[in-house]
């Protein structure tokens, strides 16, 4: 059985590549976007196909915060499928976002085992 697609939205190509390998080895289909605007368009075009969305919080041009707020406005049911990753939870903007969002925020660097455990928990709570 083919697992649902999942979108990986990252600005760092090395992290995007590592996540692609991680998920494809587990039989997942992976859609990648190098920026938030493309990731948002991909997600909204096929919203029911995505089990998990991983987005960087800081991206040029269209931030993870903007990505979150747009999804919250037009498709709030998708928020429980989104994981935001960031290496900066100390800045005021990031701290404010972490406090107000119900999405999971994963601090970089993270271990892939931790990500796998988190995804398993999320999929149990929100099957596609």
N, C-alpha and C positions, 0 to 999 in steps of 0.2 A: 504494500500500500504506500503510495507516495505521500510524504508528509507535506503540510502546508508550506508555502514559501515564507520567507522572512526577509525583511529589509535591513541591511546593515548600512547605517548612515554614519560615516566617519570621514574626517578630513585627513587623518594620518594614514597614508597608503599602507604602511607596514602593519598597523593594527587592523585595517580593513582586510588585508591579505591573510593575516593570522586567523581572523574570525571566519573568513570564507573557508579556509582549510578545515578549521574546527567543525563547522557545521556540515560541510559537504562530506566529510568522513563519517558523519552520523546519518547520512542519507537525506539531508535537508536540501531543498532548493534555496538558493541565495540570490537576492537582488541587491545590488550595491548602488550607492549614490555617494558622490564625493562632496555633496553639499546638502544643506537642509531643504532648499527649495525643490531640488530634484527628488529627494527622499519623500517629501510631503506629496508631491504629484504622484509618485509611484504608489505610495500607501493609499491615497484616496481613490486612485483608479481601480484598485483591486483590493479594497479594504478587507473583504472576508477571507482572502487567501493568506493573510499574514497572521501567523501565530505569535511571533516575537519581532519587535522592532528595537534595534539598538542604535542610539543616536548620541553623538558627542554633544556636550553642552555648549562648548565654544566652537563656533564655526564662523568663518568670514561671510559677510553678506546676509546670512539668514541663520540666526543663532538657534541653538537648541531650545532656548526659552521661547522664541517666536514660533518654532516648530510645535512645541507643546501647546502654546496658547491658541494657535490656529486649529490644531486637532481638537482641543477642548471646546472650541466654538462650533465646529462643524461636524465632529464625529466623536463626542466624548466617550462613547462606548469602547473606543480603541485605546484609551489611556491606560487601561490595565494590561496592555500588551507591550508597553514601551518601557525600555530600560535606558536611562541616560547615564553616560560615563563621563567622568571629568577628573582631571588632575588638580583641580582648583576648587575645593569646597570652602576655602577660607575667605575668598573675596566677598564683598557685600552682595553683589548680584547673585553669585552662586549660592551663598548662604540663604538669601531671601527666597530663591527658587526652591531649594531643598526643603525649606520650611513650609512652603505653600503647596507643593505638588504632592499628589498621592502616588505618582510614578516612582518606581524604584530608581535610586541613584547609586551607581556603582563607582567607587573611587578607583582611579588608575594610580599605579598599575594594579591589575587584578589577575588572579590565577584563573586559568580556564576551568579548573575543577570547581571553583566557586561559582563561575558563570553557569556551568552545567547544572549544578545543584539549584541555583536560583531559577533557571529556566524550567526545570522539572517541577518546582513548586508552583511557578506561575501557570504552567500548562494544566496542572491538576485543578487549580482554582478557576481557570478560564479556558476551558477547551474550545477549540475552533470548530 
